[in-house]
Amino acid sequence: MRRIDANRKSGRFVNSEYYYEDLQDRKVNMDTHRIIGRETLAGVACEVMESIPVKPGNSTYTKRVSWIDPVSLIPMRIDFFEKQED
């Protein structure tokens, strides 16, 4: 058994491809959201939404792009964009 620090947001989760942030819910007001288009995904006409952190330091990602089913409001796909390492 291994204890995980609840305040840790960056860094990989137990040597996987996931970040600790990926395992937590993110509050809506932590990002600025805008609809950037519409696209059909798996036969569903989705709204494409871009989400950018209000404070760049509070996320591992620079932005997220989500394909949302407007009927169920369930994300059909989410692309995560990581910060570039210099």
C-alpha positions in Angstrom: 0.0 0.0 0.0 1.2 3.5 -0.9 -0.1 6.8 0.4 -0.7 9.5 -2.2 -0.3 13.2 -1.3 -3.7 14.9 -1.9 -2.1 18.2 -2.8 0.1 16.8 -5.5 -1.2 17.8 -9.0 1.9 17.5 -11.2 4.0 14.5 -11.8 3.2 11.0 -13.0 1.0 8.7 -11.1 2.9 5.6 -10.0 5.2 5.6 -13.1 2.3 5.6 -15.5 1.3 7.9 -18.4 -1.3 9.6 -16.1 -0.8 12.7 -14.0 -2.2 12.9 -10.5 -4.4 15.7 -11.9 -6.0 13.2 -14.3 -7.5 11.3 -11.3 -9.2 14.3 -9.8 -12.3 16.4 -10.7 -11.5 19.9 -11.9 -13.8 22.7 -10.9 -15.5 24.5 -13.8 -14.3 28.0 -12.7 -10.7 26.9 -12.8 -10.8 27.2 -16.7 -12.0 29.6 -19.3 -14.3 27.7 -21.7 -15.4 28.5 -25.2 -17.2 26.6 -28.0 -14.8 26.4 -31.0 -17.0 24.4 -33.4 -19.1 21.4 -34.1 -18.0 18.0 -35.3 -19.5 14.6 -35.7 -17.8 11.9 -33.7 -18.9 8.3 -33.7 -22.2 9.4 -35.4 -22.9 12.0 -32.7 -23.0 15.7 -33.6 -20.8 17.1 -30.8 -20.0 20.6 -29.6 -16.2 21.1 -29.5 -15.1 23.0 -26.5 -11.7 24.5 -25.6 -10.8 24.8 -21.9 -7.8 26.9 -20.9 -6.7 27.3 -17.2 -7.4 30.7 -15.7 -4.1 30.4 -13.8 -1.6 28.5 -16.0 0.3 27.2 -12.9 -2.7 25.3 -11.5 -2.7 22.6 -14.3 -0.3 20.3 -15.9 -2.0 21.1 -19.2 -2.0 24.2 -21.3 -5.5 23.4 -22.6 -8.1 20.7 -23.1 -10.3 20.2 -26.2 -13.5 18.3 -25.5 -16.1 16.8 -27.9 -19.4 17.0 -25.9 -22.7 15.2 -26.8 -25.2 18.1 -26.4 -28.0 15.7 -25.5 -26.4 13.8 -22.6 -23.6 16.4 -21.9 -21.1 13.5 -21.8 -17.6 14.1 -23.2 -17.1 11.7 -26.2 -13.4 12.6 -26.4 -10.9 14.9 -24.6 -7.5 15.9 -26.0 -5.0 17.1 -23.4 -2.2 19.5 -24.4 0.9 19.3 -22.2 3.2 22.2 -21.4 6.4 22.0 -23.6 9.6 21.3 -21.7 12.5 23.6 -22.6 
